[in-house]
Amino acid sequence: MPQAILFDMDDTIITWETPPDTVWNTLCRRYAPEADGLQPEKLFEAIDRIRSWYWSDKARHRAGRLDLYAARREIIRLAFTNLKIDNPALADKIADTFSANREATSSLVPGAIKTLKHLRQQAIRLALITNGGSEMQRAKIKKFGLAPFFDNILIEGEFGCGKPDERVFLHSLEKLNVPPADAWMVGDDLERDISPCRPLGIYALWVDGRKKGLPTSSQTRPDGIIQNISEIPGLL
């Protein structure tokens, strides 16, 4: 029985039924006619290429996730530039519509609240560790009433650094007054949630919410794999 469990939030406690690629595809079909009659497939390819490039760089990734609204605008504007389309207003409209969609369609994973209540009843201390900007992440926490379940909440935009920096894990455990060997980390991101934990002695439980299995290229091997946090009580 762990004394404490550290939770990631996005795609661990909160989820989106529709994958981002599907949303981008829908928006490309909707707005491509306004982009000089561009074919939707060409617009999607351009956006997808810039998205991959943008998020592949660690420094850009950290800066971008602290203000996702601005990052998405920058990505679509760069895609338009590559397509030689001079229409920043349309680029921003596409980016902002995507952001609005993500806000409107977020939901708790099935059984999330029941699981958190159960863990609290077992006297397990809980912490939430989430990357991203304060305003966006606090809005999600408020929307789903998550704050009362956690003894400590650490948001990258408020703390000054985020996962995979080991300081966020050690600070959270210090707040909980629990040593690493008596803690679990639960998250969906192998690089940011799981990889930093094993060197620290934290048991790392990977959430494979899309049921894709471990990537063959990944050097990270979690201590355990689940598809939904509702499985956690059965592991205790």
C-alpha positions in Angstrom: 0.0 0.0 0.0 1.6 3.3 -1.1 1.5 6.1 1.4 1.1 8.6 -1.4 0.1 8.7 -5.1 1.1 11.5 -7.4 -1.3 12.0 -10.4 -0.9 13.7 -13.7 -4.1 15.4 -14.9 -4.5 15.6 -18.7 -5.2 12.2 -20.3 -4.9 10.6 -16.9 -7.8 12.1 -14.9 -9.3 14.3 -17.6 -9.7 13.0 -21.1 -11.1 13.9 -24.6 -13.2 11.4 -26.5 -12.1 12.8 -29.9 -8.4 12.6 -30.7 -6.7 15.9 -31.7 -6.0 14.7 -35.3 -9.7 14.1 -35.8 -10.6 17.6 -34.6 -7.9 19.2 -36.8 -9.3 17.2 -39.8 -12.8 18.5 -39.1 -11.6 22.1 -38.9 -9.6 21.8 -42.1 -12.7 20.6 -44.0 -14.7 23.5 -42.5 -12.3 26.3 -43.1 -10.2 25.2 -46.2 -12.7 26.9 -48.6 -11.9 30.2 -46.9 -8.2 29.7 -47.5 -8.1 30.5 -51.2 -10.0 27.3 -52.0 -7.3 25.1 -50.6 -8.0 21.4 -50.5 -8.7 20.3 -46.9 -6.1 17.5 -47.1 -3.3 20.0 -48.0 -4.3 22.2 -45.1 -4.2 19.3 -42.7 -0.9 18.1 -44.0 0.6 21.6 -43.5 -0.7 21.9 -40.0 0.3 18.4 -39.0 3.9 19.0 -40.3 4.3 22.2 -38.3 2.7 20.6 -35.2 5.2 17.8 -35.3 8.1 20.2 -35.8 6.9 22.6 -33.1 6.4 20.1 -30.3 9.5 18.1 -31.1 11.8 20.7 -29.6 11.9 20.6 -25.7 12.4 24.3 -25.3 9.5 25.1 -27.6 7.4 22.4 -26.0 7.8 24.0 -22.6 7.2 27.5 -23.7 4.2 26.4 -25.9 2.4 24.4 -23.2 2.5 27.4 -20.9 0.2 29.2 -23.3 -1.5 26.7 -25.6 -3.8 29.3 -27.1 -0.8 31.3 -28.4 1.1 28.2 -29.4 -1.8 27.0 -31.6 -2.1 30.4 -33.2 1.6 30.3 -34.0 1.4 26.8 -35.5 -1.5 27.6 -37.8 0.1 30.9 -38.9 3.3 29.1 -39.7 1.3 26.5 -41.7 -0.4 29.3 -43.6 3.0 30.9 -44.3 4.3 27.6 -45.7 1.2 27.4 -47.9 1.8 31.1 -49.0 -1.6 32.1 -47.7 -1.8 35.6 -46.2 -4.8 35.4 -43.9 -3.7 35.6 -40.2 -7.3 36.3 -39.1 -8.4 32.9 -40.6 -5.4 31.2 -39.1 -6.3 32.5 -35.6 -9.9 31.5 -36.1 -8.9 27.9 -36.8 -6.6 27.8 -33.8 -9.1 29.4 -31.5 -11.9 27.1 -32.6 -9.7 24.1 -31.8 -9.0 25.5 -28.4 -12.7 26.1 -27.7 -13.4 22.6 -28.8 -10.9 21.1 -26.4 -12.3 23.1 -23.5 -15.9 22.2 -24.3 -15.3 18.5 -24.9 -13.1 17.6 -21.9 -14.5 15.1 -19.4 -13.4 13.0 -16.5 -12.2 9.5 -17.3 -14.9 6.9 -16.2 -14.7 6.2 -12.5 -12.3 9.0 -11.8 -14.2 10.6 -8.8 -15.0 7.2 -7.4 -11.4 6.2 -7.5 -10.1 9.4 -5.9 -12.7 9.1 -3.1 -11.7 5.5 -2.5 -8.0 6.4 -2.2 -8.8 9.2 0.2 -10.8 6.7 2.3 -7.7 4.5 2.4 -5.8 7.4 4.0 -3.5 7.6 0.9 -2.1 11.1 0.4 -2.7 12.5 -3.0 -1.0 15.1 -5.1 -1.7 16.5 -8.5 1.2 17.4 -10.8 0.3 19.0 -14.1 2.3 20.8 -16.8 0.9 23.9 -18.5 -0.2 27.4 -17.7 -1.9 28.3 -14.4 -5.1 29.8 -15.9 -5.9 26.8 -18.2 -5.1 24.1 -15.7 -6.8 25.9 -12.8 -9.9 26.2 -14.9 -10.0 22.4 -15.5 -9.5 21.7 -11.8 -12.4 24.0 -10.9 -14.6 22.6 -13.7 -14.4 19.1 -12.4 -14.1 19.8 -8.7 -10.8 18.1 -8.3 -9.1 20.3 -5.7 -10.7 18.8 -2.5 -9.3 15.4 -3.4 -5.6 16.5 -3.3 -3.3 17.4 -0.4 -1.1 19.3 -2.8 -1.5 20.7 -6.4 1.5 21.6 -8.4 1.1 23.5 -11.7 4.1 24.1 -13.9 3.1 27.7 -14.6 2.9 28.5 -10.9 5.9 26.4 -9.7 8.4 27.6 -12.3 9.2 24.2 -13.8 7.4 21.1 -14.8 7.8 17.4 -15.5 10.2 15.7 -16.2 12.2 18.0 -13.9 12.8 15.9 -10.7 12.1 18.9 -8.5 8.4 18.8 -9.1 8.2 15.2 -7.8 10.5 15.8 -4.9 8.7 19.0 -3.9 5.3 17.3 -4.1 6.6 14.4 -1.9 8.1 16.9 0.6 4.7 18.6 0.8 3.1 15.2 1.5 5.8 14.2 3.9 6.3 10.9 2.1 9.6 9.4 0.9 9.9 8.4 -2.7 10.0 4.6 -1.9 6.5 4.9 -0.5 5.0 6.8 -3.4 3.5 6.0 -6.8 3.3 8.2 -9.8 0.4 7.7 -12.2 0.5 9.4 -15.7 0.1 8.9 -19.4 3.3 10.5 -20.7 6.3 8.1 -20.7 8.9 10.8 -21.1 7.5 13.3 -18.6 5.5 11.3 -16.1 7.2 7.9 -16.0 10.9 8.2 -17.0 11.9 10.6 -14.1 10.4 8.4 -11.4 12.4 5.2 -11.5 15.7 6.9 -10.8 14.1 8.6 -7.8 12.7 5.4 -6.5 9.1 6.2 -7.2 6.9 3.4 -8.4 5.8 4.4 -11.9 2.3 3.4 -13.2 1.7 4.2 -16.9 -1.8 5.0 -18.1 -2.3 3.6 -21.6 -5.6 5.2 -22.2 -5.6 4.7 -26.0 -4.7 1.0 -25.5 -1.8 1.2 -28.0 0.8 -0.6 -25.8 4.4 0.5 -25.1 6.1 2.0 -28.2 8.8 -0.3 -29.4 11.1 2.8 -29.7 10.7 3.8 -26.0 13.5 3.2 -23.7 11.2 3.8 -20.7 9.7 0.8 -19.0 7.1 1.6 -16.4 6.6 -0.6 -13.3 3.0 -1.2 -14.2 0.5 -0.4 -16.9 -3.2 0.4 -16.6 -5.8 1.7 -19.1 -7.8 3.7 -16.6 -7.1 5.0 -13.1 -10.2 3.1 -11.9 -7.9 0.0 -11.9 -5.8 1.4 -9.1 -7.9 0.2 -6.1 -7.5 -3.4 -7.5 -3.7 -3.1 -7.3 -3.6 -2.0 -3.7 
